[in-house]
Amino acid sequence: PLTQPMLANDDEQCSSLGNCTTSWGAKSTEKTITDDRDAKFCLGQYFWTGWDYIGEPTPYQTKNSYFGQIDTAGFKKDAFYIYQAEWTSYKDNPMVHILPYWDYNEGQLIDVRVFSNAPKIELFFNDESLGKVEIDHIKGKKLSGDWQIPYSKGSLKAFAYDEDGNVIATDIQTSFGDATEIIMEADKSELKADGEDLIFVTISSKDADGNYVANANNRIEVEVTGAARLVGLDNGDSTDYDQYKGTSRRLFSGKLLAIIAAKFDSGDIKVKATSKGLKANEITLKAVPSEVRVGVSKALVENTKSLSNDEIPIRKINLINHGINHFDKENTKAKVTAEIYPANASYNDIHWRAITALGIDTNIADIEYKGTEALVTVKGDGEFRLRCYANNGRKQAVIISELEFEATGLGNVNLDAYDFIPGGLYSASNYGLSNGHERGVLTSVDVESHIGFGNVDFGQYGSDEVTVPIFYNSSEPLAIEIWEGMPGEEGSKLVDKVHYQAAAKWSVYQENTFKLSRRLKGVTSLCFVVNEQIHLKGFQFTKLNKAYAQLSALDNTRVFGDSFKISENAVENIGNNVVLEFEEMDFGQDGFSKILICGRSNTEVNTIHIRFHGDEEDVNQIVEFPYSEDYIEKEFELKSVAGNQKVAFVFMPGSNFDFQYFKFS
């Protein structure tokens, strides 16, 4: 959504809405424009960059940058039009531009933006006005008209008006279907036969009704014959590693650029574009006689024939919700099916996830799926999205489709401390935090930043070991305070102060593991406090093997019986029929052979029954602890028990025992 800044997505693309921002870049295109406009003594603006280029692929590790207002193929991105709206006069060149294209899931909420250099705009859907917006290009901070519209098939149409209410420009986005025919448009019809001149041919497609297919990604084979040669293919996709110097490439955002270069011969040039399942297209251009500049190489090169590939990529995944989108205690399930377009696509690798608006996996809902059918079962309160995606023959997601859901009245779902918890799931802070790389969180510069996570479940036993991946642009030690609770709030406690250190690597997360001063237990909140700017990818606690740890008698899950006393570090004065239970004791496949008990027997001998309650059978073993004036350790041989057990120490009538700790081995 437009309201949610986002720096990472599964398809490694940036949103055309303009809400993908880096930590060190401008906060938005609008702010860039208005800051420059309102700055006194400013002659103009230079921004990096106008045009995408190979290298510096922020924020992803792909092949080229995402900064440009124009992509590497020379196609205008949506961001181009807000600059056009603010840098040109409607009196000379009136314009209006709608984004994005119009082809989504029925009922899906879509952010629609309209840019124009006119003073007033109006948006219509299927000829019904959705409202007018006035834009103050001189002093205003809001430079667009923004709407959120539930998708249904039809047409969006934007009108731009002058001061007198006259329509001076229009733009339209219309729903479309699968591509059926290839379209080609050359920037000119002739080139000079001088070995240098170029013609740029834009290749796109239209559906059966003649509508431009804005999300077409068909693989196009280009053949050039006659008095010219094919020297380049580009679609502007930063994630596409097909060769620029091949003859085959996918459309991206509906387009592909073919670069045609002159030879030294005049005559006709045939440019043919084909794609499996589409009607082919061929255009005829012309090379005219020309002088050849001194120094032009006679060794003409052209693109190499690509390996045969007759794939039909998935263009769209259409999601159909057969249930509800607002869950409660009585309604916790919904069935969703996916339709693949085109139906004869070569790929069927459909995957499903429940995510937040930031694209981070959430445990609010479980998704059971098989192929194109998914069952959504909610577990707790909150908003989430059902994401369905396909890799389309690539290593990462390429086609993404989503539906929005909300659940209320079920209560909170806790975060599992032993699963990796992304930094982007932080729930509290003392200062403005930003999106970090790879769904992490970015702290502020030279300000104490609190990154808080609520409802973190450590289980009954807990953990004192945490691994934290951080990108810190310094090799110096970084002080981090780890708090239980938020600093300054009632009941919060400093757990430990640790120091992260790693050799600095730009934009690379590196892990440090810390042993804390005490275990965190149960469901609680956690806060990281730093005074430097860092990217925190998240954290994960180590699940300790409770069964083989030295456990205090106070670590019991439950204690009950006739008489006992809880002291500072032991359970004392254990008398008749007292039981101490310890759950979630997983002894693995091999089990144990001994137990060490630290205690004090106030009678000649205390008989202790050690009972193991497992899935298959219950086992009872007995040890005899002798009299001692002080606490002593005694080791006993036991018959091995394996697997996950509930262990109970049972004290019979006549017992008088002080129990401090024990350890299986």
Residue pairs with C-beta under 8 A, 6 or more apart in sequence:
1 109
1 111
1 148
1 357
2 17
2 18
2 19
2 111
2 113
2 146
2 148
3 19
4 19
4 357
4 358
5 19
5 20
5 21
5 434
5 435
6 15
6 19
6 20
6 357
6 358
6 359
6 435
7 20
7 21
7 22
7 59
7 435
7 436
7 437
8 59
8 60
8 358
8 359
8 435
8 437
8 438
8 439
9 15
9 359
9 400
10 359
10 387
10 389
10 396
10 397
10 400
11 239
11 389
11 396
11 397
11 398
11 399
11 400
12 60
12 62
12 238
12 239
12 396
13 238
13 239
14 20
14 59
14 66
16 77
16 78
16 79
16 99
16 100
17 78
17 99
17 100
17 111
17 113
18 28
18 29
18 30
18 78
18 79
18 82
18 113
19 28
20 59
20 66
21 27
21 28
21 434
21 435
22 58
22 59
23 434
23 436
23 442
23 533
23 535
26 32
26 47
29 79
29 82
29 83
30 82
30 141
30 142
30 143
30 144
32 45
32 47
33 45
33 82
33 83
33 86
33 143
34 140
34 141
34 143
36 42
36 44
36 45
37 86
38 139
48 67
49 65
49 67
49 68
50 68
50 69
50 70
51 68
51 69
51 70
51 71
51 72
51 74
52 64
52 65
52 66
52 67
52 68
52 70
52 71
52 72
52 236
52 238
53 64
53 65
53 68
53 72
54 63
54 64
54 65
54 72
55 63
55 64
55 65
56 64
56 65
56 67
57 63
57 64
57 65
57 66
57 238
58 65
58 66
58 67
58 507
59 66
59 437
60 66
60 238
60 239
62 238
62 239
63 238
63 239
63 241
64 72
64 238
65 238
66 238
68 77
69 76
69 77
69 79
69 80
69 83
70 76
70 77
70 80
71 77
71 236
72 234
72 236
72 238
73 234
73 235
73 236
73 255
73 256
73 257
74 200
74 236
74 257
75 202
75 236
75 253
75 255
75 257
78 97
78 99
78 100
78 113
81 95
81 97
81 99
81 115
82 115
82 143
82 144
84 95
84 97
84 115
84 117
85 95
85 97
85 115
85 116
85 117
85 137
85 143
86 117
86 137
86 143
88 95
88 117
89 117
90 116
90 117
90 118
90 119
90 160
90 162
90 168
90 169
93 117
94 116
94 117
94 118
94 160
94 162
94 168
94 169
95 116
95 117
95 160
95 169
96 114
96 115
96 116
96 118
96 121
96 158
96 159
96 160
96 169
96 170
96 171
97 114
97 115
97 116
97 158
97 171
98 112
98 113
98 114
98 123
98 156
98 157
98 158
98 171
98 172
98 173
99 112
99 113
99 114
99 115
99 173
100 110
100 112
100 173
101 173
101 214
101 215
101 254
102 151
102 154
102 155
102 156
102 173
102 174
102 175
102 176
103 175
103 176
103 214
103 215
103 316
104 110
104 151
104 401
105 151
105 318
105 319
105 320
105 401
105 402
105 403
106 151
106 152
106 320
107 150
107 151
107 152
107 321
107 325
107 403
108 150
108 151
108 319
108 402
108 403
108 404
109 148
109 149
109 150
109 151
109 404
110 148
110 149
110 150
110 151
111 146
111 147
111 148
112 123
112 146
112 147
112 148
112 149
112 156
113 144
113 145
113 146
113 147
114 121
114 123
114 133
114 144
114 145
114 146
114 147
114 158
114 171
115 143
115 144
116 135
116 145
116 158
116 160
116 169
117 137
117 160
118 135
118 160
118 161
118 162
118 168
118 169
119 134
119 135
119 136
119 137
119 161
119 162
119 163
120 132
120 133
120 134
120 135
120 160
120 161
120 162
120 165
121 132
121 133
121 135
121 145
121 158
121 159
121 160
121 161
122 129
122 130
122 131
122 132
122 133
122 158
122 159
122 161
123 129
123 130
123 131
123 133
123 145
123 147
123 156
123 157
123 158
124 130
124 156
124 157
124 158
124 159
125 149
125 154
125 155
125 156
125 157
126 154
126 155
127 157
130 147
130 149
131 147
133 144
133 145
135 142
135 143
135 144
135 145
136 142
137 143
145 158
149 156
153 175
154 174
154 175
155 172
155 173
155 174
155 175
156 172
156 173
156 174
157 170
157 171
157 172
157 173
158 170
158 171
158 172
159 167
159 169
159 170
160 167
160 168
160 169
160 170
161 167
161 168
162 168
173 214
174 211
175 211
176 207
176 209
176 211
176 212
176 213
176 214
177 207
177 208
177 209
177 211
177 213
177 341
178 207
178 213
178 315
178 341
178 342
179 205
179 206
179 207
179 213
179 216
179 218
179 278
179 315
180 205
180 206
180 207
180 208
180 278
180 279
181 205
181 206
181 278
181 279
181 281
182 203
182 204
182 205
182 218
182 220
182 273
182 274
182 275
182 278
182 279
182 280
182 281
183 203
183 204
183 205
183 206
183 212
183 281
184 201
184 202
184 203
184 204
184 271
184 273
184 281
184 283
185 201
185 202
185 204
186 199
186 200
186 201
186 202
186 260
186 271
186 283
186 285
187 199
187 200
187 201
187 202
188 199
189 285
189 286
190 285
190 286
190 287
190 288
191 197
191 198
191 199
191 228
191 260
191 262
191 269
191 285
191 286
191 287
191 288
192 262
192 287
192 288
192 290
193 227
193 262
193 263
193 264
193 265
193 266
193 287
193 288
193 289
193 290
194 262
194 264
194 290
194 291
194 292
194 293
194 296
195 261
195 262
195 263
195 264
195 292
195 296
195 297
195 298
195 300
196 261
196 262
196 293
196 296
197 261
197 262
197 290
198 231
198 259
198 260
198 261
198 262
199 228
199 259
199 260
199 269
199 285
200 257
200 258
200 259
200 260
201 257
201 258
201 259
201 260
201 271
201 283
202 255
202 256
202 257
203 220
203 222
203 251
203 255
203 256
203 257
203 258
203 273
204 212
204 213
204 216
204 251
204 254
204 255
204 256
205 212
205 213
205 216
205 218
205 251
205 254
205 278
206 212
206 213
207 213
212 254
213 254
213 315
214 253
214 254
215 253
215 254
215 315
215 316
216 251
216 254
216 315
217 250
217 251
217 252
217 313
217 315
217 392
217 398
218 250
218 251
218 275
218 276
218 277
218 278
218 312
218 313
218 315
219 248
219 249
219 250
219 275
219 276
219 309
219 310
219 311
219 312
219 313
220 248
220 249
220 250
220 251
220 256
220 273
220 274
220 275
221 247
221 248
221 273
221 274
221 275
221 306
222 230
222 233
222 247
222 248
222 249
222 258
222 271
222 272
222 273
223 230
223 247
223 270
223 271
223 272
223 273
223 274
224 230
224 258
224 260
224 269
224 270
224 271
224 272
224 302
225 269
225 270
225 272
226 267
226 268
226 269
226 270
226 287
227 262
227 263
227 265
227 266
227 267
227 268
227 269
227 286
227 287
228 260
228 261
228 262
228 263
228 269
228 285
228 287
229 260
229 261
229 263
229 300
229 301
229 302
229 303
230 247
230 258
230 259
230 260
230 261
230 302
230 303
231 245
231 259
231 260
231 261
231 301
231 302
231 303
232 244
232 245
232 257
232 258
232 259
232 303
233 242
233 243
233 244
233 245
233 246
233 247
233 248
233 249
233 256
233 257
233 258
233 259
233 303
234 244
234 249
234 256
234 257
234 259
235 249
235 250
235 251
235 252
235 253
235 255
235 256
235 257
236 252
236 253
236 255
236 257
237 250
237 252
237 253
239 394
239 396
239 398
240 249
240 250
240 252
242 248
242 249
242 250
242 306
243 303
243 304
243 306
245 303
245 304
246 303
246 304
246 305
246 306
247 303
247 304
247 305
247 306
248 306
248 307
248 309
249 256
249 306
250 256
250 313
258 271
258 273
260 269
260 271
260 285
261 300
261 302
262 287
262 290
263 287
263 300
264 292
264 298
264 300
265 287
266 286
266 287
266 288
266 289
266 290
267 286
267 287
268 284
268 285
268 286
268 287
269 284
269 285
269 286
269 287
270 282
270 283
270 284
271 282
271 283
271 284
271 285
272 280
272 281
272 282
273 280
273 281
273 282
274 280
276 310
276 311
276 312
277 312
277 342
277 344
311 346
311 347
311 393
312 342
312 344
312 345
312 346
313 345
313 346
313 347
313 392
313 393
313 398
313 399
314 340
314 341
314 342
314 345
314 347
314 390
314 392
314 398
314 399
315 341
315 342
315 345
315 399
316 340
316 341
316 399
316 401
317 338
317 339
317 340
317 341
317 350
317 388
317 389
317 390
317 399
317 400
317 401
318 338
318 339
318 340
318 341
318 401
319 336
319 337
319 338
319 339
319 386
319 388
319 401
319 402
319 403
320 336
320 337
320 338
320 339
321 334
321 335
321 336
321 403
322 334
322 335
322 336
322 337
323 331
323 333
323 334
323 335
323 336
323 376
324 331
324 334
325 334
325 403
325 404
325 405
325 406
326 405
326 406
326 407
326 408
327 334
327 378
327 405
327 406
327 407
327 408
327 410
328 407
328 408
328 409
328 410
329 409
329 410
332 377
332 378
332 407
332 410
333 375
333 376
333 377
333 378
334 375
334 376
334 405
335 373
335 374
335 375
335 376
336 373
336 374
336 375
336 376
336 386
336 388
336 403
337 372
337 373
337 374
338 350
338 372
338 373
338 374
338 388
338 401
339 372
340 348
340 350
340 372
340 390
346 393
347 390
347 391
347 392
347 393
348 371
348 390
349 390
349 391
349 392
350 369
350 371
350 372
350 388
350 389
350 390
351 388
351 389
351 390
351 391
351 397
352 367
352 369
352 374
352 386
352 387
352 388
353 361
353 367
353 386
353 387
353 389
354 361
354 362
354 363
354 364
354 365
354 366
354 367
354 376
354 384
354 385
354 386
354 387
355 361
355 362
355 384
355 385
355 387
356 362
356 383
356 384
356 385
356 424
356 425
357 383
357 385
358 424
358 435
358 439
359 387
359 439
360 422
360 424
360 425
360 439
361 422
362 382
362 384
363 379
363 380
363 413
363 415
363 416
364 378
364 379
364 380
364 381
364 382
364 384
364 407
364 413
365 376
365 377
365 378
365 379
365 384
365 386
365 405
365 407
366 376
366 377
366 379
367 374
367 375
367 376
367 377
367 386
368 374
368 375
368 377
369 375
374 386
374 388
376 386
376 405
378 405
378 407
378 410
379 410
379 413
380 407
380 410
380 411
380 412
380 413
381 407
381 408
381 409
381 410
381 411
381 412
381 413
382 406
382 407
382 413
383 404
383 405
383 406
384 404
384 405
384 406
384 407
385 402
385 403
385 404
385 405
386 402
386 403
386 405
387 400
387 401
387 402
388 400
388 401
388 402
389 397
389 398
389 399
389 400
389 401
390 397
390 398
390 399
391 397
391 398
392 398
392 399
412 455
413 455
414 455
414 456
414 457
414 523
415 421
415 425
415 453
415 455
415 456
415 457
416 457
417 456
417 457
417 458
417 459
417 463
417 520
417 540
417 541
418 459
418 463
418 540
418 541
418 542
418 543
419 540
420 538
420 539
420 540
421 453
421 456
421 538
421 539
421 540
422 439
422 440
422 537
422 538
423 436
423 439
423 440
423 441
423 451
423 535
423 536
423 537
423 538
423 539
424 435
424 436
424 439
424 440
424 441
424 538
425 453
425 538
426 433
426 441
426 451
426 452
426 453
427 452
427 453
427 454
427 455
428 450
428 452
428 453
428 454
428 486
428 525
428 527
429 449
429 450
429 451
429 452
430 448
430 449
430 450
430 486
430 487
431 444
431 447
431 448
431 449
431 450
432 444
433 441
433 442
433 443
433 444
433 449
433 451
434 441
434 442
435 441
435 442
436 442
436 471
436 535
436 536
436 537
437 471
437 507
437 509
437 535
437 537
438 509
438 537
439 537
439 538
440 469
440 471
440 509
440 535
440 536
440 537
440 538
441 451
441 535
441 536
442 533
442 534
442 535
442 536
443 449
443 451
443 530
443 532
443 533
443 534
443 536
444 533
445 533
446 531
446 532
446 533
447 531
448 529
448 530
448 531
449 529
449 530
449 531
450 486
450 487
450 527
450 528
450 529
451 527
451 528
451 529
451 530
451 536
452 486
452 525
452 526
452 527
453 525
453 526
453 527
454 525
455 523
455 525
456 520
456 523
456 524
456 525
456 526
457 522
457 523
458 519
458 520
458 521
458 522
458 523
458 524
458 541
459 521
459 522
459 543
459 584
460 521
460 522
460 555
460 557
460 583
460 584
461 519
461 521
461 544
461 546
461 549
461 551
461 555
461 584
462 519
462 520
462 521
462 522
462 544
463 519
463 520
463 541
463 542
463 543
463 544
464 515
464 516
464 517
464 518
464 519
464 520
464 544
465 513
465 514
465 515
465 516
465 541
465 542
465 544
466 482
466 513
466 514
466 516
466 539
466 540
466 541
466 542
467 511
467 512
467 513
467 514
467 539
467 540
467 541
467 542
468 480
468 500
468 511
468 512
468 513
468 514
468 528
468 536
468 538
468 539
469 509
469 510
469 511
469 536
469 537
469 538
470 478
470 500
470 502
470 509
470 510
470 511
470 512
470 534
470 535
470 536
470 537
471 505
471 507
471 508
471 509
471 510
471 534
471 535
471 537
472 478
472 500
472 502
472 504
472 532
472 534
472 535
473 504
473 506
473 533
474 504
474 532
475 501
475 502
475 503
475 504
476 501
477 499
477 500
477 501
478 499
478 500
478 501
478 530
478 532
478 534
479 497
479 498
479 499
479 530
479 531
480 497
480 498
480 499
480 500
480 528
480 529
480 530
481 487
481 494
481 496
481 497
481 528
481 529
481 530
482 494
482 495
482 496
482 497
482 498
482 514
482 516
482 526
482 527
482 528
482 529
483 492
483 493
483 494
483 495
483 526
483 527
483 528
483 529
484 492
484 493
484 495
484 520
484 524
484 525
484 526
484 527
485 491
485 492
485 493
485 524
485 525
485 527
486 492
486 525
486 527
487 494
487 527
487 529
492 527
495 516
495 517
495 518
495 520
496 514
496 516
496 517
496 518
498 512
498 514
498 516
500 512
501 512
502 510
502 512
503 510
509 535
509 537
513 542
519 544
520 526
520 541
526 539
528 536
528 539
545 586
546 582
546 584
546 585
546 586
547 585
547 586
547 587
547 588
547 592
547 645
547 664
548 587
548 592
548 663
548 664
548 665
549 663
550 661
550 662
550 663
551 582
551 661
551 662
551 663
552 569
552 570
552 660
552 661
553 570
553 571
553 580
553 659
553 660
553 661
553 662
554 566
554 569
554 570
554 571
555 582
556 571
556 580
556 581
556 582
557 581
557 582
557 583
557 584
557 646
558 579
558 580
558 581
559 566
559 571
559 578
559 579
559 580
559 581
560 578
560 579
561 574
561 575
561 576
561 577
561 578
561 579
561 651
562 575
562 576
562 577
562 578
563 573
563 574
563 575
563 576
563 578
564 571
564 572
564 573
564 574
564 575
564 578
565 571
565 572
565 573
566 572
569 660
570 631
570 658
570 659
570 660
571 580
571 658
571 659
572 658
572 659
573 656
573 658
574 651
574 655
574 656
574 657
574 658
574 659
575 651
575 655
575 656
576 651
576 652
576 653
576 654
576 655
577 651
577 652
577 653
578 650
578 651
578 655
579 648
579 649
579 650
579 651
580 648
580 649
580 659
581 646
581 647
581 648
582 646
582 647
582 648
583 646
584 644
584 646
585 644
585 645
585 646
585 647
585 664
586 643
586 644
586 645
587 641
587 642
587 643
587 644
587 645
587 664
588 642
588 643
589 642
589 643
590 640
590 642
591 640
591 641
591 642
591 643
592 638
592 640
592 641
592 664
592 665
593 637
593 638
593 640
593 665
594 635
594 636
594 637
594 638
594 664
594 665
595 610
595 623
595 635
595 636
595 638
595 662
595 663
595 664
595 665
596 633
596 634
596 635
596 662
596 663
596 664
596 665
597 608
597 623
597 625
597 633
597 634
597 635
597 636
597 659
597 661
597 662
598 631
598 632
598 633
598 634
598 660
598 661
598 662
599 606
599 625
599 628
599 631
599 632
599 634
599 657
599 658
599 659
599 660
600 628
600 629
600 630
600 631
600 632
600 657
600 658
600 660
601 625
601 626
601 627
601 628
601 656
601 657
602 627
602 656
602 657
602 658
603 627
603 654
603 655
603 656
603 657
604 626
604 627
605 624
605 625
605 626
605 627
606 624
606 625
606 651
606 655
606 656
606 657
607 622
607 623
607 624
607 625
607 652
607 655
608 622
608 623
608 624
608 625
608 649
608 650
608 651
608 657
609 620
609 621
609 622
609 648
609 649
609 650
609 651
609 652
610 620
610 621
610 622
610 623
610 638
610 647
610 648
610 649
610 650
611 618
611 619
611 620
611 621
611 647
611 648
611 650
612 618
612 619
612 620
612 621
612 641
612 645
612 646
612 647
613 645
613 646
613 647
613 648
614 641
614 643
614 644
614 645
614 646
615 643
615 644
616 643
619 639
619 641
621 638
621 639
623 634
623 636
623 638
625 634
625 657
626 634
631 658
631 660
649 659
649 662
651 657
